[in-house]
Amino acid sequence: EVQLLESGGGLVQPGGSLRLSCVTSGFTFKAHAMAWVRQAPGKGPQWVSSTDSIGRSTFYADSVKGRFTISRDNSKNTLYLQMSSLSAEDTAVYYCAKYAISGGGRWFDPWGQGNLVTVSS
Amino acid sequence: DIQMTQSPSSVSASVGDRVTITCRASQGVSTSLAWYQQKPGKAPKLLIYASSSLQSGVPSRFSGSGYGTDFTLTISNLQPEDFATYYCQQADSFPVTFGGGTKVEIK
């Protein structure tokens, strides 16, 4: 069974930093592109960042570019999201997600359980 | 970015009903569209991909259709476990974007 388990969220002050981790199991992590998707309270999901299977190519939403860094350690089957210069607009549940195998498109399956990041003073 | 607009934002229905949710893209996305189901406190779950393909393990009462800018998700014979919020997502253009959601509530 594919499992994605995020950690590292919590309360952080505006301007602060936080690193999210996503430990995976049940599939060959090093063979799959991965992503972070966030969901602000009461809103639809928003794609944040993606990385290819080896971490060579990374992509970011304009809203986080220059502030967030995605990375992965294929030896530990773990995905990371380093977040800095956080603001209230970054408050959301952050999901780690695997790109689906089905149909070869850029949809996500499965998602992790989510990790709440709250930016507030 | 491509804007995804879902309608209605909420719908009340009874067990056994047929429910149709619409998703409109601000520009054509071919068939690069997915549907997700999300229950409170849980992560979204992929139901439909490539507009009309059913993800493995998803009941056949869920179906999707559409091309270009207009898409629909239909739930036939609504079951108690189907009460949830549904989101569409386009995967044609970077960045991928999601709709605002449609909440299916119990009448």
Interface residues (C-beta under 8 A of the other chain):
Chain A: K43 G44 P45 Q46 W47 F59 A61 D62 Y95 A100 S102 G103 G105 R106 W107 F108 D109 P110 W111 G112 Q113 G114
Chain B: M4 S32 A34 Y36 K42 A43 P44 K45 L46 Y49 A50 S53 Q55 S56 Y87 Q89 A91 F94 P95 V96 T97 F98 G99 G100 G101
